[in-house]
Amino acid sequence: MKTVANGLTDRELVEKANLALDGMGLMASDKLTGTKFVAAKKLRNGGMVLKMDSELAADWLKKKDVRGLIHRKLWGISTD
C-alpha cells in the first residue's frame, strides 16, 4: 500500500511534521509557544500517529481549521 509516509522513518516524520507546524506562520497565531511533535509511529494500515509535547497542544491541533491547515502543510492535501 502506497502512503505519504512510505519511505520515511519515524524520526523523519516528526521532523517533517515540525517543519509543517513551523510553516503555518500567522495562520496558527493561537499556537502555544513551544508546541512541537515529539514522536511518530507508522501503522500497518498506512496511517500514522503523531504525538505532541503536551495535551494542550494536541487539543489545539484537534480544532478543525488547525487540523486542515497542518494536513495541507504536511502532505499538500485537505481534510475538508
SVG drawing of the C-alpha trace seen along z (x, -y; Angstrom):
<svg xmlns="http://www.w3.org/2000/svg" viewBox="-15 -36 30 40">
<polyline fill="none" stroke="black" stroke-width="0.4" points="0.0,0.0 1.5,-3.4 1.1,-6.1 2.5,-9.6 4.6,-8.2 6.2,-5.4 10.0,-5.7 10.2,-8.0 11.5,-6.9 9.5,-7.8 12.2,-10.4 11.8,-11.9 8.0,-12.0 8.5,-14.0 10.9,-16.4 8.5,-16.8 5.6,-17.5 7.5,-20.1 8.6,-21.8 4.9,-21.9 4.0,-23.3 6.6,-26.0 5.4,-26.8 1.9,-27.6 3.0,-31.1 0.4,-33.6 -2.3,-31.2 -1.6,-29.4 -1.2,-32.6 -3.1,-30.8 -0.5,-28.0 1.0,-27.6 4.6,-28.7 7.0,-25.7 4.4,-23.4 6.0,-20.6 5.7,-17.0 7.8,-14.6 7.1,-11.1 5.6,-9.3 4.5,-5.8 3.6,-4.3 0.6,-2.0 0.2,1.2 -2.8,-0.2 -0.6,-3.0 -1.7,-5.7 0.4,-7.2 0.1,-8.6 1.9,-11.8 2.4,-12.6 2.7,-16.2 4.6,-17.6 1.5,-18.3 -2.2,-17.5 -3.0,-21.2 -1.1,-21.2 -2.9,-18.1 -6.2,-19.7 -5.3,-22.8 -4.4,-20.5 -7.8,-18.9 -9.5,-22.1 -11.0,-21.6 -9.3,-24.7 -5.9,-23.8 -6.1,-20.2 -6.9,-21.1 -4.1,-23.5 -1.5,-21.1 -2.7,-18.4 -2.2,-20.9 1.2,-22.0 2.4,-18.4 1.0,-16.5 -0.3,-19.1 -3.9,-17.7 -7.0,-19.0 -9.2,-17.2 -12.3,-19.2"/>
</svg>
